[in-house]
C-alpha cells in the first residue's frame, strides 16, 4: 500500500484483515533491531515462526521503506542479514499473506519490491471521503456534525489527508476554547485556510508515487 503519510494505509491494512477474516500481525522492525550481532536476525526468525504457527494470517510490515528498504551495499551488515532472512521467508512461507505500507517506493530494494505481486496507491480523500472523515472527527469532539456547514468544510479541506483533517479539527477546538466559545464551522474553516497540506508541500513526491504504482 503506497501513499503519502496520513492517507489511511494503516487503517486500510486493518480493513483488509476484517474483510478477509484473518488475524493481522504487525511486524515491528524497529523493535527487532538490536546492537548485538545476530540478535536482530534471531528475533526475525522467531517472529516468522510465530506467524507460521498462527497462519493463515496477514503479516503487516509498517513503513517498510524506512525499516528495510535500503538496497544491499549501503546498509549495516546486520540489517542486510535481516533483510535477507525476510526475503527468504517471503519466498518460501505458505499461509502467510504479506502486506506492507510504504511512503516512498523508490527506497525499496528491487528484490524486496519484487516480492509483492501487487501494489496499490492510497490516494488523497475525495469529496465524499472528506465528508465522512469530517463527520467522524467532529463527532469525536462530542458535537453534532449536522450543525456544521460541511459543504464549506469540504471545499476548504481539498488536498488534506485524514490525519491532517483530524489535526485541524483538534486545533480549531483548542482555538474555540481559548475564545471561550463553542466550536463552530468558522473555527474549523479558518484553521484549514491557515494550514498547508502535505499534498501541496510535497506535490511532486505524491505524483511520483502514483506513477510508480
C-alpha positions as CSV (number, residue, x, y, z in Angstrom):
1,X,0.0,0.0,0.0
2,X,1.8,3.1,-1.2
3,X,0.7,6.7,-0.3
4,X,1.5,9.9,1.5
5,X,1.6,9.8,5.3
6,X,-1.8,10.2,6.8
7,X,-3.8,8.8,3.9
8,X,-5.0,5.8,5.8
9,X,-2.7,3.0,4.8
10,X,-2.6,1.5,8.3
11,X,-6.4,1.7,8.5
12,X,-6.6,0.0,5.1
13,X,-4.5,-2.8,6.5
14,X,-6.9,-3.3,9.4
15,X,-9.9,-3.2,7.0
16,X,-8.3,-5.8,4.8
17,X,-7.9,-8.1,7.8
18,X,-11.6,-7.6,8.7
19,X,-12.7,-8.3,5.1
20,X,-10.6,-11.5,4.8
21,X,-11.5,-12.5,8.3
22,X,-7.8,-13.2,9.0
23,X,-5.7,-12.2,12.0
24,X,-3.5,-9.2,11.4
25,X,0.1,-9.4,12.8
26,X,2.2,-6.3,12.8
27,X,5.9,-6.9,12.2
28,X,7.6,-4.1,14.1
29,X,11.0,-3.8,12.6
30,X,12.1,-1.0,14.9
31,X,11.5,-3.3,18.0
32,X,13.5,-6.1,16.4
33,X,16.7,-4.0,15.9
34,X,19.5,-4.8,18.3
35,X,23.1,-3.7,18.6
36,X,24.2,-7.2,19.3
37,X,25.4,-9.3,16.4
38,X,22.9,-11.9,15.3
39,X,20.2,-10.8,17.7
40,X,18.1,-9.0,15.1
41,X,18.2,-12.0,12.8
42,X,17.2,-14.3,15.7
43,X,14.2,-12.0,16.5
44,X,13.2,-12.1,12.9
45,X,13.3,-15.9,12.8
46,X,11.2,-16.1,16.0
47,X,8.6,-13.7,14.6
48,X,8.3,-15.6,11.4
49,X,7.9,-18.9,13.4
50,X,5.1,-17.3,15.4
51,X,3.4,-16.1,12.2
52,X,3.7,-19.5,10.7
53,X,2.1,-21.1,13.8
54,X,-0.8,-18.7,13.7
55,X,-1.3,-19.0,9.9
56,X,-3.3,-18.4,7.9
57,X,-2.8,-14.8,8.8
58,X,-1.7,-11.4,7.4
59,X,1.8,-10.3,8.3
60,X,1.9,-6.5,8.0
61,X,5.2,-4.6,7.8
62,X,4.5,-1.0,8.6
63,X,6.6,1.7,6.7
64,X,8.7,-1.0,5.0
65,X,10.7,1.7,3.2
66,X,12.1,3.1,6.5
67,X,12.6,-0.3,8.1
68,X,14.3,-2.5,5.5
69,X,14.0,-0.6,2.2
70,X,17.7,0.1,1.6
71,X,19.5,-1.9,-1.1
72,X,22.5,-4.0,-0.3
73,X,25.8,-2.3,-0.1
74,X,24.5,0.8,1.6
75,X,23.4,-0.7,4.9
76,X,24.8,-2.3,8.0
77,X,25.8,-5.9,7.8
78,X,23.2,-6.9,10.4
79,X,20.4,-5.1,8.5
80,X,21.4,-6.9,5.4
81,X,21.2,-10.3,7.1
82,X,17.8,-9.4,8.5
83,X,16.6,-8.3,5.1
84,X,18.0,-11.5,3.5
85,X,16.1,-13.6,6.1
86,X,12.9,-11.8,5.3
87,X,13.3,-12.2,1.6
88,X,13.8,-15.9,2.0
89,X,10.7,-16.1,4.3
90,X,8.5,-14.2,1.9
91,X,9.5,-16.6,-0.9
92,X,9.0,-19.8,1.0
93,X,6.3,-19.2,3.5
94,X,2.8,-20.6,3.0
95,X,-0.3,-19.5,4.7
96,X,1.1,-16.0,5.4
97,X,-0.3,-13.1,3.3
98,X,2.3,-10.4,3.2
99,X,1.2,-6.8,3.4
100,X,3.3,-3.6,3.7
101,X,2.7,0.1,3.9
102,X,5.1,2.4,2.2
103,X,5.6,6.1,1.9
104,X,8.5,6.1,-0.6
105,X,8.5,3.2,-3.1
106,X,11.8,4.4,-4.6
107,X,13.6,3.5,-1.3
108,X,12.7,-0.2,-1.7
109,X,15.4,-2.5,-2.9
110,X,14.4,-4.1,-6.3
111,X,14.5,-7.6,-4.8
112,X,12.2,-6.6,-2.0
113,X,9.7,-4.8,-4.2
114,X,9.6,-7.8,-6.4
115,X,8.3,-10.0,-3.6
116,X,5.0,-8.1,-3.7
117,X,3.0,-9.1,-6.8
118,X,0.6,-6.2,-6.4
119,X,0.9,-2.5,-5.4
120,X,-2.0,-0.2,-4.6
121,X,-1.9,3.6,-4.3
122,X,-3.8,5.1,-1.4
123,X,-4.8,8.5,-2.8
124,X,-5.9,11.7,-1.2
125,X,-9.5,11.6,0.1
126,X,-12.1,12.8,-2.4
127,X,-15.2,14.9,-1.7
128,X,-17.3,12.1,-0.3
129,X,-14.5,10.6,1.7
130,X,-13.7,14.0,3.2
131,X,-17.3,14.4,4.2
132,X,-17.1,11.1,6.1
133,X,-13.8,12.0,7.7
134,X,-15.2,15.4,8.9
135,X,-18.3,13.7,10.3
136,X,-16.2,11.2,12.2
137,X,-13.8,13.7,13.8
138,X,-16.4,16.3,14.5
139,X,-18.5,13.7,16.3
140,X,-15.4,12.7,18.3
141,X,-15.4,16.2,19.8
142,X,-18.9,15.4,21.1
143,X,-20.6,17.8,18.7
144,X,-23.3,17.1,16.1
145,X,-21.8,17.2,12.6
146,X,-25.3,18.1,11.2
147,X,-24.9,21.5,12.9
148,X,-21.8,22.3,10.9
149,X,-21.6,23.6,7.3
150,X,-20.0,20.5,5.9
151,X,-20.1,21.8,2.3
152,X,-17.9,24.7,3.2
153,X,-15.5,22.5,5.2
154,X,-15.3,20.0,2.3
155,X,-14.4,22.9,0.0
156,X,-11.6,24.3,2.2
157,X,-10.2,20.9,3.0
158,X,-9.3,19.9,-0.5
159,X,-5.9,18.3,-0.6
160,X,-5.9,17.4,3.1
161,X,-5.4,13.8,4.2
162,X,-7.3,12.2,7.0
163,X,-4.7,12.8,9.7
164,X,-4.4,16.4,8.7
165,X,-8.2,16.9,8.9
166,X,-8.2,15.4,12.4
167,X,-5.4,17.7,13.5
168,X,-7.2,20.8,12.0
169,X,-10.4,20.0,13.9
170,X,-8.4,19.5,17.2
171,X,-6.6,22.8,16.7
172,X,-10.0,24.5,15.9
173,X,-11.4,23.1,19.1
174,X,-8.5,24.5,21.1
175,X,-9.0,27.9,19.4
176,X,-12.7,27.9,20.3
177,X,-11.8,27.0,23.9
178,X,-9.4,29.9,24.1
179,X,-12.1,32.3,22.7
180,X,-14.5,30.9,25.4
181,X,-17.0,29.8,22.7
182,X,-18.3,26.6,21.3
183,X,-16.7,25.0,18.2
184,X,-18.2,26.4,15.0
185,X,-17.8,26.0,11.3
186,X,-15.8,29.2,11.1
187,X,-13.2,28.0,13.5
188,X,-12.5,24.8,11.5
189,X,-12.6,26.6,8.2
190,X,-10.1,29.2,9.4
191,X,-7.7,26.5,10.5
192,X,-7.9,24.8,7.1
193,X,-7.1,28.1,5.4
194,X,-4.1,28.6,7.7
195,X,-2.7,25.1,7.2
196,X,-0.7,23.9,4.2
197,X,-1.4,20.3,3.5
198,X,1.3,17.8,2.6
199,X,-0.2,17.4,-0.8
200,X,0.9,21.0,-1.6
201,X,4.2,20.8,0.2
202,X,5.3,17.6,-1.5
203,X,3.2,17.7,-4.7
204,X,5.9,16.2,-6.9
205,X,6.5,13.3,-4.5
206,X,2.9,12.4,-4.4
207,X,2.6,12.4,-8.2
208,X,5.7,10.3,-8.3
209,X,4.2,7.7,-6.0
210,X,1.2,7.3,-8.4
211,X,3.5,6.8,-11.4
212,X,5.4,4.0,-9.6
213,X,2.2,2.1,-8.7
